[in-house]
Amino acid sequence: MKTRKIFFPFLIALAFAAATAYGNDCCPANDGGKNGPEPPAGIQPIQTLMPASVASIGGAPDAVIMAPEFNNGYLHPAEMIIGRVAGVWVSGSYNYYEIRVRGAMGPPLLVIDNMPFYNYDDEAINDLLWTIPPADISRIEVIKSIAGAAIYGGQAGNGVIRIVTRRGWDGTAEGEE
């Protein structure tokens, strides 16, 4: 009896996970061959607004903070995230910040210019973020979903914060544009 109580909810959750993973083409195509109505004039689809490096990670980030949104008043990259992304808590003060994604107990995985920094605690992440001048940051991408962060492995279960600097590698070769 106990196995049924555990097995059937697990089976139902697995069915819903499979339905969302394979159910992207559920809607029939209309006369234009596209799913859904045409967007109003002047509104671009989200896919054309995403940076090129987002497509290279396998899943889109949940939030992208672009450089024009920043001003010169920031001393630490963690200050740029405060109040901008739902589900991301930044607490602390000038010398020491704690970043939590989705209420996780540990710090998120930090990725700077496609270089992940594994096994870092709050103090080490703080020291690492102090080495990045806020003026050099092009964008900050926050990946809250476990599916989007799975490409980085098990430590990305607490979320991922990707920082792309202006001088960093953006995923394109020198001859490409």
Buried (B, 14 or more C-beta within 10 A) or exposed (E): EEEEEEEEEEEEEEEEEEEEEEEEEEEEEEEEEEEEEEEEEEEEEEEEEBBEBBEEBEBBBBBBBBBEEBEEEBEBBBBBBBEEBEEBBBEBEEEEBBBBBBEBEBBBBBBBBBEBEEEBEBEEBBEBBBEBEBEEBBBBBBBBBEEBBBBBEEBBBBBBBBBBBEEBEBBEEEEEE
